[in-house]
Amino acid sequence: MGALDNLKKLSALDGVSGDEKPVRDFILSHVKDYVDEYWIDKTGNLITYKKGTGNGPKVMLDAHMDEVGLMVTQITSDGLLKFQVVGGIEDRVLVGKRVRIGEKGVPGVIGFKPIHLQDKNERTGAVNKKKLTIDIGAKDKEQAEAKVEVGDIVAFAYDPVDFGDNKLMAKALDDRVGCAALIEILKERYEFDIYGCFTVQEEIGLKGAKTASFQVMPDIAIILEGTTCYDLPDTEEQGMSTRCGKGPALTIMDRSVIVDRDLLNHIVDVAKRNKIPYQFKQTISGGTNAGRIQVNGTGVKVAAIAVPCRYIHTPVSVMDKSDFENMIRLAKETLKALPAAGNLWGTGKTDINLYREQGGVEYV
C-alpha cells in the first residue's frame, strides 16, 4: 500500500484529541514490522525505535495523530446534543456539518435555525456555537441517551475525495499527512537511531509531544505537519502563508517556536541539491509540536516540514498530492544527509560538560 492510500485511510478514521486509538491502531499495524521496538505511553503516544547502522545524532520524528472535533456536554429534553469544540474550530464552520458520535459512530448533523426564520441580527451577525445543537434524530432525551452519552467524542463525517488538478479533499489532513509520511520514512534504515513518534493531543496544547520528547531526549527533532494555506484569488500576497502545489513548507518562526537556523539551512541545502521544490511559510500564525520539543532537557534542535492545506481545521481541507510526495522525499533525503552535518549535533554535550567543569559562561 502506497503513502497516498495510507493517507486516505488515515483521514477516513476518527481521532479527535484524547481519542486517537483508531488512528494509532492503524499506524501500529503498518509500522511494527519496520521498527526494532515500539511502545505506547500513558498519554497514548505511539513511540517507535529504529536502530541506526552507525553513529550520529539521536533523531526524533514527530507527527500528531489527533484532529479537531467536538465533545457532547449535554443531552436536552428534546433529544438534541449540546457540545464544546475540541481544538481550534471557527463557529461558522460548524453549521450544517455531518458528524459521527462516540465509538458506535452514531450519525448526526449540526443544526441551526433556517434563514427563513432568522431575524436581521441573526442573518448578518456571527454564528454563536452556544445556539447550535447536534441532531441525531431522537424524539426525546431518553431515546438520545440510548445512543450517546455526555463526554462522547464527535468527529466530522467526511471521507476523502480526489478532485481537480492533482488535489485531495479530506478531513484531518492536519496531521494525517505527517502520520502517513512518517510511516513511509520508517520503512528505511539510517545511520543513526530514529525515534518515530506519533503523538496525541497536539490540537489542545501540544501535550503528547512533551511527554514523548521527555522519553526520547533527542538531539534533533523534525516535525511533519499539515499547515495553513490560503492562496485563493483576490488574496493579497502577504496574506498567503503558503501556496498549494509549490512544494512542502518550511517554518522559520511561528507562535510556538523559532526553528534552529543550522537545521533549517541543512534542509534547504538538501532540497536544492535534490531539486525538490520547497517554500517558506510566510506567516507566523499557528504552532506545532516543535515548540514543546525544543525546550526539552537541555534543548533540542528543531525544524518543521509541512504540507500546505487549504481550509485547515474543517471537514474539507485540500492539499496538492505533489506537496505530500515531496515532503516525504525531502524528509528522507534530509535524514540521509545528516551524518555529514556534524555541526548540527556533534558539540552539544561537550559544551555542557565544559561549562560545568570550568564554572564560567566564557567556556560555553
Phi, psi and omega in degrees: 000132182278171183299319181293321176297317177299319180299316180297317180294321178295320180296324181289340178282155177259130181207059178297150182314129182090354182219053188270002188306315180301322179290316180298318180299318179297313182298314181301320180295338183260349181244343189298333180277354183251355183242162182272337183201153173205155174207160177246121184275182187292337178274347180107000175297142168259115182246123180246151180233131178232114185290140179280165180270353182206218181256166178152188182286162169271117188248132175252127173250127187239135169217130183270141185273338190278159177231164175287155180187211185223169174221135178289128181244343182199145172247118186280169182296334179264013172087010177269158184248126170271156187209167169236151178281149174243105186096184187272097177234128177286141184304322184295337180290335192281330190299127174077009184275142174282143182222163172238139189238128173069185183296331181279351180064042181300125182286145178203174178219142179275113186261159178211156180303130180298151185301330181297334185256359182278145172277178186300316182295322179292326181286327186257343183273177179287151175286134178252116184297341177295338179266359181267149175221161174259125180260119177251012178080013180279147182275338180200180183298318182299317180292323178293320182291341176286345183248324185225165179227155170299134184100348178297141177278144181238126179242153175293139184258073181225126179266157183293149181223127170280135180200164172061211184270084176064033183253155173233129176252129183194160170279161169062022173301332168268098011227043177292338173299319179292319179297314180296321178295318182294325174303315181293319181297322182287352177284344179252158179250146185236172184291334186244167180289134179244132170247109177269113187247117175259106195255163184251163167055036174293322187289348180241027173130023174057036191287313183298325181297327181294313181288325180294314182293330177294325178285323184277319186053061186282162169273322183225143175224135175240126183260130180254119193222168162252133187233170184294143177213128174215088186240034186274164180305148180072007174271128179294145187303321182291346178269356181272103180295317175213172179233131181293129177089003181258012178105164177300150184260136178253131179274135169261315180205142167219195184284355180250342192198151159249118188288164179291123186293323179295318179293320177298316179297324177299315180296318179297316179300318179297317179299317181294316181297325183261007179054045176261122180296145178208167177212161174262138173292125191264355176240166181251015180292152176076184180199169181223176177298346177304326181296325178281317186292324183303325186262016178282141176057232178269010179110146182229137173284122186234154172207162180229134173241126189224155173264124175297131182229114173293150174056041182298151183064031170231172178286354187230049175297149183232132176228160171267130184299330180294327178295320178295313180297319181286334173296318179296314178302313184295318180296316180297313181293326176298317180293318180298329183271355184297320182304330180279352183257062183300336179295342181279338188215357191273352189237353188302310184292323179299315180300317182294315179297319180298320178298316183291323183287321185268339174072031180205144183292340180294344180266358184274000000 
